[in-house]
Amino acid sequence: MNYRHAYHAGNHADVLKHAVLARLMVHMAKKDKPFRVIDAHAGIGLYDLSGIEAGKTGEWEGGVGKLADPFDAEVEALLTPYREVIAALNPAGGLRHYPGSPELALRLMRPQDRLIANELHPQDAIALEREYLRDPRCDVTSMDAETCLKAKLPPPERRGLILIDPPYEVKNEAEKTVRMLGHGIRRFLQGVFVVWYPLKADATAETILAGIREIGLPGTLKVELRVREAFGAGGLAGSGLAILNAPWKLDRELEILVPALAQRLGLGNWGKGEVSWINKPT
Ligand SMILES: C[S@@+](CC[C@H](N)C(=O)[O-])C[C@H]1O[C@@H](n2cnc3c(N)ncnc32)[C@H](O)[C@@H]1O
């Protein structure tokens, strides 16, 4: 396992994923009934943007580093939960500490909600335990994501948000992602599943999207943010999220938020944000 998220924390893909995750948390908390977040690829939860890893790539400067200036009021209202978590982590102002998905989820959860933060990398799992096990709402596991979803679904609350955010660094990881999503949906049909995928000059996105079309669940939304042209060996040109059982009206929020983020984060005229239904709700 070579992938370490500390090199990429706060980049354009994290901005998309985390701004959307924050909106999803707001929707989940609309009903009093408790829910459970299962973060199947949790990373370490908190990142130091002044650290060696973030400094080596500087990726955050093209992501969260570009968000300092405010957007218009409608966009700012939608970004508020994401911005509030970042502000809480940087009480003296500035931007040094950046939240990963488990930190964001915990900070936007209520006392009755629960988080399972799962991370296969042994060192990262220890970092998660150190940071989060003291919160009684959080459990940390260190399993392969597919095994974790098999073991933990359906959640006892029967309400849940499942984040599938693999690094796609090993062969057939896109196929594995589709497979674990299919198993997950079969175990927990009403769960909100979020799958992150890269937009690159390869077939990963097509494989994921074809698999999701085949699963065929109504209410499956696709959100993509592209910052530049994709070219061979060119790395990440953007990223996408497929959201199964997308909450009501999330599509309209993201139609406002994602193009605004894309315009800000895109290079030259390349910034493009798109929201569309893979399968419309019934
Ligand atoms: C993109 S990062 C996660 C970032 C995190 N979700 C966030 O948004 O802050 C992917 C993580 O998955 C972990 N990972 C890789 N293969 C895994 C597997 N088979 N099962 C669980 N975790 C895995 C990596 O160690 C890495 O920390």
The ligand as a Gaussian input file, in Angstrom:
#p B3LYP/6-31G(d) Opt

LIG

0 1
 C       -8.392000       8.614000      -0.809000
 S       -7.805000       8.028000       0.720000
 C       -9.124000       8.344000       1.821000
 C       -9.385000       9.769000       2.123000
 C      -10.509000      10.013000       3.095000
 N      -11.713000       9.257000       2.725000
 C      -10.839000      11.481000       3.144000
 O      -11.681000      11.915000       2.350000
 O      -10.275000      12.182000       3.979000
 C       -7.926000       6.282000       0.537000
 C       -7.543000       5.507000       1.775000
 O       -7.905000       4.137000       1.584000
 C       -6.953000       3.322000       2.227000
 N       -7.067000       1.985000       1.614000
 C       -6.441000       1.492000       0.523000
 N       -6.888000       0.255000       0.228000
 C       -7.830000      -0.044000       1.156000
 C       -8.668000      -1.169000       1.372000
 N       -8.630000      -2.225000       0.562000
 N       -9.529000      -1.139000       2.412000
 C       -9.585000      -0.059000       3.223000
 N       -8.811000       1.039000       3.080000
 C       -7.947000       1.058000       2.051000
 C       -5.645000       4.031000       1.986000
 O       -4.679000       3.658000       2.950000
 C       -6.070000       5.509000       2.095000
 O       -5.863000       5.999000       3.393000

